[in-house]
Amino acid sequence: MKYSIITINFNNSCGLRHTIESIINQTFKDYEFIIIDGGSNDGSVDIIKEYQDHISFWVSEKDNGIYHAMNKGVKVSHGEYLLFINSGDMLYDMNVLENILPYLKADIVHGIAENINSPVSPLCLVKISNREEPFSPTLHHQACLFRKELFNNSLYDENYKIVSDWKFYIEQIMIHNCSFIFIPVKVALCEGGGISETQNLLSINERIDVVNEIVNYLKEKKKHNVNKELLLHIMFTSKQRLIIDKEIRNIDRYISTFPESNNCYKQYPFTKKQKLLFFLAKHRMRFLLKILL
């Protein structure tokens, strides 16, 4: 089986119907469809039962959060590649699974995501030494396919509420040296307004904690063969988010934790204003930074 499509849902019956329709109408049929519902009481289960002939596995029971639900989906999946399309999100059109097929060669395959109601920030692709394809330190999870075997290394870390998908992605690249490819295929339409958007400060703090955790792990394991350039870019992506998302309270914390990541900002395709903001943050010119923001 080529794909396992995993949808998690909790009390989003309207969005769930749209998600299901986008999946079951795909022209390519070699996939399994898994729905993990968190014990909804808004009619979601009735919708699942309505489409159950098209669903390979479903369950509705209380869970411990987003990543616990996603891990439940991973554990019952059988496909070669896993794709997470949560309730409210949709596959871009009926040809998505077919259009992705020619590109399924890397461990992590990243396509294009678009928001239904607002623009999605484009991936920032950077060229890393000793890697054939450009790499993105950021992630649009709904447009990302993971080879199933990657989850043999680890599942999503349920200790994080927002960025565990990003942590998993970075760990596969940094620790397990998995291959990555960006593909010019529109994969997903996203509902927007998710937890990473509504709790932005928590997202930033979790990103910093993840980077710190990975850096300490690599030091402890004495992984001297780690691509330092790649590590710097991954460090920098959290600081980049601090600037662009106008959250300046934690800039000092990040700069003091990972000063070496300052080496990367000139390589990013920032606008002139964004470059200025980063320069001011780097040199701790907080007064001017507050004025510009």
Buried (B, 14 or more C-beta within 10 A) or exposed (E): EBBBBBBBBBBBBEBBBBBBBBBBEBEBEEBBBBBBBBEBEBEBBEBBEEBEEEBBBBBBEEBEBBBBBBBBBBEBBEBBBBBBBBBBBBBBBBBBBBBBEEBBEBBBBBBBBBBBEEEBEEBBBBEBEEBEBBBBBBBBBBBBBBBBEBBEEEBBBBEBBBBBBBBBBBBBBBBEEBBBBBBEBBBBBBBBEBEBEEBBEBBBBBBBBBBBBBBEEBEEEEEEEBBEBBBBBBBBBBBBBBBBBEBBEBBEEBBEBBEEBBBBBEBBEBEEEBBBBBBBBBEEEBEBBEEEE
